[in-house]
């Protein structure tokens, strides 16, 4: 599997975040193939980076769940970007983490579905909504971005 690393605005990160220190701020992104195996890979990359930055463990775990859901939905429901990938981007600022996944879009709009005891699928965005301070979907000319703010409010408010 090929993972394409995009530029980062964060300084070189230590291998383990310093306890009781403020998280290292910055933005990072990766492009992963539009494939089911990318869900696990994206989750591991984001988790390792946030842990190294010293982000609170609860927020890291929430980010893992959100990345898994967003990348899984992008692979299952949407088209890839023009390069055959899905872009995962995350930003750490003031202790909060904003995660976004961009794909090539689809004919359906991501939204939480009604609760059903018998449903096999459809709980993921309800779980994201329960963890995220806020989340949203932004349609763009060549795709769609789904994002969530964890551990505090987003600075963008693109709902």
N, CA, C and O of each residue as an XYZ file, in Angstrom:
636
protein
N       0.843     -1.163      0.000
C       0.000      0.000      0.000
C       0.896      1.236      0.000
O       1.860      1.301      0.763
N       0.595      2.189     -0.826
C       1.345      3.422     -0.895
C       0.609      4.514     -0.140
O      -0.566      4.776     -0.399
N       1.294      5.143      0.781
C       0.745      6.274      1.525
C       1.529      7.492      1.087
O       2.758      7.504      1.164
N       0.840      8.502      0.633
C       1.491      9.722      0.186
C       1.400     10.756      1.286
O       0.303     11.170      1.661
N       2.535     11.178      1.808
C       2.556     12.190      2.860
C       2.548     13.562      2.219
O       3.355     13.847      1.335
N       1.641     14.406      2.662
C       1.619     15.794      2.238
C       2.456     16.613      3.210
O       2.916     16.103      4.232
N       2.646     17.862      2.887
C       3.445     18.746      3.733
C       2.793     18.919      5.094
O       1.577     18.796      5.240
N       3.618     19.203      6.078
C       3.121     19.463      7.421
C       3.630     20.809      7.900
O       4.705     21.253      7.498
N       2.860     21.454      8.753
C       3.297     22.721      9.321
C       3.831     22.528     10.727
O       4.236     23.488     11.382
N       3.833     21.293     11.191
C       4.331     21.019     12.529
C       5.845     20.842     12.491
O       6.388     20.371     11.491
N       6.528     21.213     13.568
C       7.966     20.962     13.633
C       8.219     19.468     13.757
O       7.281     18.687     13.916
N       9.492     19.067     13.685
C       9.810     17.662     13.912
C       9.275     17.268     15.276
O       9.471     17.973     16.265
N       8.604     16.144     15.312
C       7.930     15.737     16.535
C       8.772     14.748     17.312
O       9.469     13.925     16.720
N       8.716     14.820     18.644
C       9.386     13.808     19.447
C       8.640     12.489     19.310
O       7.504     12.458     18.837
N       9.283     11.394     19.726
C       8.629     10.101     19.591
C       7.476      9.940     20.574
O       6.526      9.212     20.287
N       7.535     10.591     21.704
C       6.453     10.514     22.679
C       6.210     11.920     23.207
O       7.146     12.644     23.545
N       4.925     12.298     23.274
C       4.582     13.634     23.766
C       4.992     13.802     25.223
O       4.918     12.855     26.005
N       5.423     15.003     25.585
C       5.839     15.287     26.956
C       4.613     15.365     27.854
O       3.635     16.024     27.500
N       4.645     14.699     29.019
C       3.492     14.763     29.917
C       3.320     16.178     30.457
O       4.297     16.901     30.655
N       2.069     16.565     30.693
C       1.725     17.868     31.263
C       2.176     19.044     30.399
O       2.266     20.162     30.906
N       2.453     18.838     29.154
C       2.833     19.921     28.258
C       1.690     20.183     27.299
O       0.841     19.319     27.077
N       1.672     21.385     26.729
C       0.660     21.691     25.721
C       0.960     20.890     24.461
O       2.125     20.706     24.107
N      -0.076     20.414     23.783
C       0.163     19.666     22.543
C       0.878     20.529     21.506
O       0.677     21.742     21.448
N       1.695     19.902     20.709
C       2.383     20.592     19.620
C       1.370     20.876     18.531
O       0.730     19.959     18.017
N       1.222     22.143     18.178
C       0.232     22.540     17.182
C       0.774     22.366     15.771
O       1.986     22.342     15.557
N      -0.132     22.246     14.818
C       0.239     22.144     13.425
C      -0.768     21.331     12.642
O      -1.725     20.788     13.193
N      -0.532     21.263     11.359
C      -1.426     20.572     10.434
C      -0.627     19.531      9.668
O       0.530     19.749      9.306
N      -1.262     18.407      9.432
C      -0.625     17.340      8.662
C      -1.687     16.650      7.835
O      -2.855     16.625      8.223
N      -1.301     16.089      6.699
C      -2.249     15.324      5.895
C      -1.535     14.198      5.178
O      -0.329     14.245      4.938
N      -2.320     13.182      4.844
C      -1.828     12.057      4.060
C      -2.894     11.703      3.034
O      -4.079     11.979      3.223
N      -2.458     11.099      1.965
C      -3.367     10.549      0.966
C      -3.226      9.040      1.035
O      -2.124      8.494      0.974
N      -4.360      8.385      1.161
C      -4.369      6.926      1.228
C      -5.187      6.405      0.057
O      -6.095      7.090     -0.416
N      -4.881      5.212     -0.412
C      -5.649      4.659     -1.525
C      -7.132      4.520     -1.178
O      -7.486      4.305     -0.019
N      -7.974      4.640     -2.168
C      -9.419      4.487     -2.005
C      -9.700      2.988     -1.897
O     -10.184      2.359     -2.838
N      -9.381      2.429     -0.714
C      -9.498      0.986     -0.479
C      -9.780      0.740      0.994
O      -9.385      1.536      1.846
N     -10.457     -0.353      1.295
C     -10.837     -0.669      2.675
C      -9.645     -0.784      3.616
O      -9.753     -0.428      4.789
N      -8.515     -1.272      3.126
C      -7.344     -1.409      3.994
C      -6.820     -0.051      4.456
O      -6.065      0.020      5.426
N      -7.205      1.009      3.785
C      -6.750      2.352      4.148
C      -7.376      2.853      5.445
O      -6.829      3.751      6.085
N      -8.503      2.290      5.839
C      -9.156      2.726      7.075
C      -8.207      2.506      8.253
O      -7.949      3.426      9.030
N      -7.702      1.310      8.378
C      -6.787      0.986      9.481
C      -5.496      1.789      9.384
O      -4.997      2.287     10.393
N      -4.955      1.918      8.177
C      -3.697      2.652      7.998
C      -3.857      4.126      8.365
O      -3.002      4.684      9.054
N      -4.925      4.756      7.920
C      -5.156      6.168      8.238
C      -5.327      6.351      9.739
O      -4.784      7.294     10.315
N      -6.069      5.468     10.372
C      -6.283      5.542     11.824
C      -4.954      5.454     12.567
O      -4.721      6.211     13.509
N      -4.088      4.544     12.154
C      -2.785      4.386     12.818
C      -1.901      5.616     12.632
O      -1.239      6.051     13.574
N      -1.886      6.171     11.438
C      -1.053      7.350     11.162
C      -1.505      8.532     12.007
O      -0.683      9.199     12.635
N      -2.799      8.792     12.026
C      -3.327      9.926     12.798
C      -3.080      9.702     14.290
O      -2.636     10.616     14.986
N      -3.357      8.518     14.775
C      -3.164      8.217     16.187
C      -1.710      8.405     16.609
O      -1.439      9.019     17.641
N      -0.783      7.886     15.827
C       0.639      8.010     16.161
C       1.068      9.479     16.183
O       1.805      9.899     17.075
N       0.608     10.254     15.206
C       0.993     11.666     15.153
C       0.413     12.438     16.334
O       1.128     13.211     16.972
N      -0.867     12.243     16.634
C      -1.489     12.978     17.738
C      -0.868     12.588     19.078
O      -0.688     13.440     19.948
N      -0.544     11.319     19.249
C       0.111     10.866     20.470
C       1.480     11.521     20.607
O       1.839     11.985     21.689
N       2.250     11.562     19.513
C       3.569     12.189     19.533
C       3.486     13.683     19.836
O       4.410     14.249     20.420
N       2.403     14.314     19.447
C       2.222     15.751     19.723
C       1.793     16.023     21.163
O       1.787     17.176     21.594
N       1.436     14.984     21.907
C       1.032     15.158     23.290
C      -0.434     15.486     23.463
O      -0.824     16.061     24.479
N      -1.261     15.125     22.479
C      -2.699     15.361     22.568
C      -3.286     14.412     23.619
O      -2.857     13.265     23.740
N      -4.265     14.902     24.369
C      -4.931     14.113     25.394
C      -5.402     12.778     24.823
O      -5.936     12.730     23.715
N      -5.208     11.703     25.570
C      -5.516     10.343     25.107
C      -6.989     10.181     24.707
O      -7.289      9.476     23.743
N      -7.896     10.817     25.427
C      -9.320     10.719     25.080
C      -9.570     11.321     23.698
O     -10.318     10.757     22.900
N      -8.950     12.454     23.418
C      -9.125     13.100     22.116
C      -8.489     12.248     21.012
O      -9.034     12.159     19.912
N      -7.345     11.625     21.297
C      -6.715     10.729     20.318
C      -7.649      9.564     19.991
O      -7.810      9.207     18.824
N      -8.259      8.978     21.003
C      -9.180      7.860     20.774
C     -10.408      8.306     19.981
O     -10.886      7.576     19.113
N     -10.913      9.487     20.274
C     -12.038     10.012     19.496
C     -11.617     10.235     18.045
O     -12.374      9.923     17.126
N     -10.422     10.769     17.836
C      -9.928     10.998     16.472
C      -9.786      9.678     15.720
O     -10.087      9.613     14.528
N      -9.333      8.626     16.400
C      -9.230      7.310     15.770
C     -10.594      6.850     15.267
O     -10.719      6.376     14.138
N     -11.606      6.991     16.102
C     -12.958      6.559     15.716
C     -13.493      7.396     14.562
O     -14.097      6.858     13.634
N     -13.278      8.704     14.611
C     -13.770      9.599     13.552
C     -13.067      9.314     12.234
O     -13.720      9.225     11.194
N     -11.753      9.169     12.260
C     -11.008      8.866     11.030
C     -11.482      7.539     10.449
O     -11.675      7.427      9.238
N     -11.670      6.544     11.294
C     -12.147      5.245     10.810
C     -13.497      5.382     10.120
O     -13.703      4.832      9.037
N     -14.405      6.104     10.734
C     -15.737      6.279     10.163
C     -15.691      7.075      8.864
O     -16.297      6.674      7.870
N     -14.981      8.192      8.862
C     -14.943      9.051      7.673
C     -14.253      8.360      6.494
O     -14.755      8.414      5.371
N     -13.116      7.717      6.734
C     -12.420      7.030      5.637
C     -13.252      5.834      5.174
O     -13.372      5.594      3.973
N     -13.824      5.085      6.112
C     -14.678      3.967      5.728
C     -15.853      4.411      4.877
O     -16.179      3.763      3.882
N     -16.496      5.512      5.258
C     -17.608      6.038      4.462
C     -17.139      6.511      3.092
O     -17.824      6.297      2.092
N     -15.977      7.152      3.042
C     -15.451      7.627      1.762
C     -15.203      6.458      0.811
O     -15.511      6.538     -0.378
N     -14.643      5.375      1.343
C     -14.352      4.206      0.511
C     -15.635      3.478      0.109
O     -15.767      3.030     -1.030
N     -16.574      3.363      1.038
C     -17.788      2.602      0.782
C     -18.808      3.367     -0.059
O     -19.465      2.777     -0.916
N     -18.949      4.675      0.177
C     -20.037      5.434     -0.439
C     -19.612      6.427     -1.517
O     -20.447      6.839     -2.322
N     -18.353      6.818     -1.557
C     -17.945      7.922     -2.433
C     -16.927      7.477     -3.486
O     -16.385      6.373     -3.441
N     -16.700      8.365     -4.409
C     -15.681      8.152     -5.434
C     -14.332      8.634     -4.893
O     -14.292      9.465     -3.986
N     -13.234      8.120     -5.440
C     -11.917      8.623     -5.025
C     -11.667     10.003     -5.629
O     -12.383     10.439     -6.531
N     -10.655     10.672     -5.124
C     -10.177     11.901     -5.752
C      -9.571     11.532     -7.106
O      -9.443     10.351     -7.429
N      -9.207     12.514     -7.876
C      -8.683     12.276     -9.230
C      -7.457     11.367     -9.239
O      -7.229     10.658    -10.219
N      -6.666     11.373     -8.169
C      -5.462     10.537     -8.116
C      -5.731      9.141     -7.552
O      -4.794      8.379     -7.310
N      -7.010      8.801     -7.340
C      -7.362      7.479     -6.833
C      -7.263      7.350     -5.322
O      -7.332      6.245     -4.782
N      -7.103      8.462     -4.648
C      -6.901      8.455     -3.196
C      -8.027      9.155     -2.453
O      -8.947      9.717     -3.047
N      -7.920      9.101     -1.151
C      -8.737      9.858     -0.213
C      -7.731     10.654      0.623
O      -6.709     10.108      1.037
N      -8.010     11.939      0.876
C      -7.087     12.746      1.679
C      -7.591     12.846      3.106
O      -8.754     13.165      3.351
N      -6.701     12.568      4.039
C      -6.994     12.701      5.461
C      -6.112     13.836      5.983
O      -4.894     13.825      5.805
N      -6.748     14.814      6.628
C      -6.022     15.979      7.135
C      -6.433     16.195      8.585
O      -7.604     16.044      8.932
N      -5.470     16.548      9.429
C      -5.786     16.842     10.813
C      -4.965     18.040     11.282
O      -3.851     18.289     10.821
N      -5.565     18.765     12.216
C      -4.975     20.000     12.706
C      -5.109     20.032     14.221
O      -6.175     19.744     14.765
N      -4.020     20.383     14.897
C      -4.022     20.540     16.344
C      -3.844     22.021     16.638
O      -2.883     22.645     16.187
N      -4.779     22.576     17.399
C      -4.680     23.986     17.786
C      -5.386     24.179     19.119
O      -6.537     23.778     19.292
N      -4.687     24.791     20.047
C      -5.234     25.086     21.383
C      -5.796     23.843     22.060
O      -6.819     23.923     22.740
N      -5.147     22.699     21.886
C      -5.589     21.465     22.517
C      -6.713     20.740     21.804
O      -7.022     19.595     22.134
N      -7.332     21.400     20.824
C      -8.409     20.766     20.055
C      -7.837     20.157     18.781
O      -6.789     20.575     18.289
N      -8.542     19.171     18.262
C      -8.126     18.505     17.024
C      -9.273     18.588     16.032
O     -10.416     18.273     16.362
N      -8.961     19.014     14.821
C      -9.943     18.984     13.742
C      -9.467     17.963     12.718
O      -8.334     18.020     12.241
N     -10.349     17.033     12.390
C     -10.045     15.967     11.437
C     -10.949     16.146     10.231
O     -12.137     16.433     10.380
N     -10.396     15.977      9.038
C     -11.237     16.030      7.844
C     -10.796     14.975      6.850
O      -9.620     14.617      6.775
N     -11.768     14.482      6.085
C     -11.505     13.505      5.028
C     -12.150     14.038      3.761
O     -13.333     14.378      3.743
N     -11.358     14.106      2.706
C     -11.848     14.594      1.417
C     -11.843     13.441      0.429
O     -10.871     12.694      0.324
N     -12.959     13.310     -0.298
C     -13.087     12.276     -1.319
C     -13.636     12.905     -2.586
O     -13.797     14.124     -2.653
N     -13.920     12.103     -3.576
C     -14.418     12.590     -4.856
C     -15.910     12.855     -4.888
O     -16.457     13.174     -5.944
N     -16.582     12.730     -3.746
C     -18.019     13.003     -3.683
C     -18.854     11.794     -4.047
O     -18.346     10.771     -4.506
N     -20.158     11.943     -3.829
C     -21.096     10.868     -4.160
C     -22.468     11.471     -4.406
O     -22.661     12.681     -4.282
N     -23.409     10.623     -4.752
C     -24.766     11.087     -5.006
C     -25.585     11.222     -3.726
O     -26.682     11.779     -3.751
N     -25.064     10.718     -2.610
C     -25.768     10.822     -1.339
C     -25.022     11.788     -0.422
O     -23.825     12.020     -0.587
N     -25.741     12.341      0.535
C     -25.154     13.280      1.495
C     -24.921     12.559      2.817
O     -25.828     11.900      3.323
N     -23.713     12.673      3.389
C     -23.473     12.029      4.677
C     -24.347     12.643      5.761
O     -24.335     13.857      5.963
N     -25.108     11.799      6.459
C     -25.934     12.269      7.574
C     -26.231     11.085      8.469
O     -26.316      9.948      8.004
N     -26.389     11.354      9.765
C     -26.743     10.264     10.680
C     -28.116      9.715     10.306
O     -29.030     10.470      9.975
N     -28.247      8.403     10.363
C     -29.541      7.788     10.048
C     -30.307      7.541     11.343
O     -29.734      7.511     12.432
N     -31.601      7.368     11.196
C     -32.449      7.097     12.362
C     -32.001      5.823     13.046
O     -31.581      4.862     12.402
N     -32.097      5.835     14.344
C     -31.722      4.679     15.149
C     -32.646      3.493     14.858
O     -33.869      3.634     14.827
N     -32.046      2.341     14.650
C     -32.809      1.114     14.451
C     -32.073     -0.028     15.136
O     -30.874     -0.212     14.928
N     -32.779     -0.781     15.937
C     -32.155     -1.906     16.627
C     -31.678     -2.989     15.664
O     -30.736     -3.721     15.966
N     -32.326     -3.089     14.512
C     -32.037     -4.177     13.589
C     -31.074     -3.795     12.475
O     -30.670     -4.656     11.695
N     -30.700     -2.525     12.384
C     -29.812     -2.083     11.309
C     -28.413     -2.658     11.494
O     -27.881     -2.677     12.604
N     -27.830     -3.120     10.407
C     -26.472     -3.646     10.431
C     -25.472     -2.504     10.273
O     -24.364     -2.575     10.804
N     -25.848     -1.464      9.558
C     -24.983     -0.315      9.292
C     -25.704      0.957      9.726
O     -26.876      0.938     10.100
N     -24.964      2.061      9.663
C     -25.605      3.354      9.834
C     -25.455      4.015     11.189
O     -26.045      5.069     11.425
N     -24.686      3.428     12.079
C     -24.523      4.033     13.405
C     -23.328      4.968     13.487
O     -23.233      5.765     14.421
N     -22.427      4.886     12.541
C     -21.154      5.602     12.623
C     -21.258      7.104     12.767
O     -20.612      7.681     13.641
N     -22.053      7.754     11.934
C     -22.159      9.211     12.027
C     -22.906      9.648     13.290
O     -22.694     10.759     13.776
N     -23.769      8.796     13.819
C     -24.401      9.107     15.106
C     -23.349      9.085     16.209
O     -23.381      9.914     17.119
N     -22.425      8.145     16.130
C     -21.342      8.066     17.108
C     -20.420      9.279     16.956
O     -20.031      9.888     17.952
N     -20.070      9.631     15.717
C     -19.249     10.821     15.476
C     -19.936     12.041     16.077
O     -19.301     12.833     16.773
N     -21.205     12.193     15.816
C     -21.949     13.347     16.329
C     -21.915     13.398     17.854
O     -21.877     14.483     18.435
N     -21.927     12.244     18.503
C     -21.906     12.230     19.973
C     -20.536     12.600     20.536
O     -20.459     13.119     21.650
N     -19.463     12.351     19.805
C     -18.113     12.654     20.281
C     -17.647     14.048     19.889
O     -16.922     14.697     20.643
N     -18.054     14.504     18.730
C     -17.527     15.753     18.185
C     -18.162     16.972     18.839
O     -19.353     16.983     19.149
N     -17.345     17.989     19.040
C     -17.864     19.271     19.511
C     -18.781     19.828     18.431
O     -19.837     20.391     18.721
N     -18.362     19.664     17.189
C     -19.176     19.988     16.020
C     -18.615     19.225     14.835
O     -17.463     18.792     14.859
N     -19.418     19.059     13.806
C     -18.965     18.372     12.602
C     -19.765     18.911     11.433
O     -20.808     19.539     11.616
N     -19.266     18.661     10.223
C     -19.981     19.165      9.068
C     -19.532     18.514      7.778
O     -18.596     17.716      7.737
N     -20.236     18.890      6.731
C     -19.977     18.387      5.382
C     -19.875     19.593      4.468
O     -20.725     20.483      4.501
N     -18.848     19.619      3.665
C     -18.702     20.703      2.705
C     -18.536     20.113      1.305
O     -17.562     19.418      1.017
N     -19.511     20.407      0.447
C     -19.408     19.986     -0.952
C     -18.577     21.008     -1.706
O     -18.730     22.217     -1.530
N     -17.704     20.500     -2.540
C     -16.830     21.337     -3.338
C     -16.956     20.909     -4.789
O     -17.578     19.890     -5.089
N     -16.384     21.665     -5.665
C     -16.526     21.401     -7.093
C     -16.066     19.992     -7.481
O     -16.721     19.323     -8.281
N     -14.965     19.551     -6.925
C     -14.415     18.246     -7.316
C     -14.445     17.221     -6.198
O     -13.638     16.292     -6.187
N     -15.361     17.380     -5.265
C     -15.425     16.403     -4.193
C     -16.178     16.903     -2.990
O     -16.941     17.867     -3.057
N     -15.942     16.221     -1.884
C     -16.644     16.521     -0.645
C     -15.671     16.337      0.513
O     -14.837     15.432      0.506
N     -15.794     17.211      1.505
C     -15.004     17.110      2.728
C     -15.957     16.951      3.905
O     -16.909     17.717      4.060
N     -15.685     15.946      4.729
C     -16.428     15.730      5.967
C     -15.431     15.983      7.092
O     -14.318     15.457      7.067
N     -15.830     16.792      8.086
C     -14.894     17.168      9.138
C     -15.558     17.108     10.506
O     -16.783     17.133     10.628
N     -14.713     17.027     11.534
C     -15.194     17.037     12.915
C     -14.164     17.723     13.794
O     -12.958     17.567     13.600
N     -14.659     18.490     14.769
C     -13.808     19.133     15.768
C     -13.935     18.348     17.066
O     -15.040     18.099     17.546
N     -12.797     17.963     17.627
C     -12.763     17.147     18.839
C     -11.997     17.881     19.930
O     -10.984     18.523     19.653
N     -12.464     17.792     21.144
C     -11.764     18.422     22.254
C     -11.971     19.922     22.349
O     -11.339     20.573     23.182
N     -12.831     20.485     21.527
C     -13.101     21.922     21.550
C     -13.697     22.360     20.235
O     -13.780     21.573     19.292
N     -14.114     23.613     20.166
C     -14.786     24.089     18.949
C     -13.842     24.230     17.763
O     -12.633     24.400     17.917
N     -14.434     24.155     16.579
C     -13.693     24.352     15.333
C     -13.489     25.838     15.115
O     -14.251     26.662     15.620
N     -12.476     26.166     14.376
C     -12.229     27.556     14.021
C     -12.895     27.909     12.697
O     -12.890     29.076     12.304
N     -13.457     26.949     12.014
C     -13.954     27.202     10.663
C     -15.462     27.326     10.557
O     -15.954     28.086      9.723
N     -16.206     26.606     11.373
C     -17.678     26.693     11.391
C     -18.292     26.550     10.019
O     -19.209     27.296      9.673
N     -17.805     25.603      9.222
C     -18.398     25.324      7.900
C     -19.433     24.242      8.044
O     -19.144     23.069      7.807
N     -20.598     24.601      8.417
C     -21.655     23.606      8.615
C     -22.562     23.548      7.423
O     -23.512     22.766      7.407
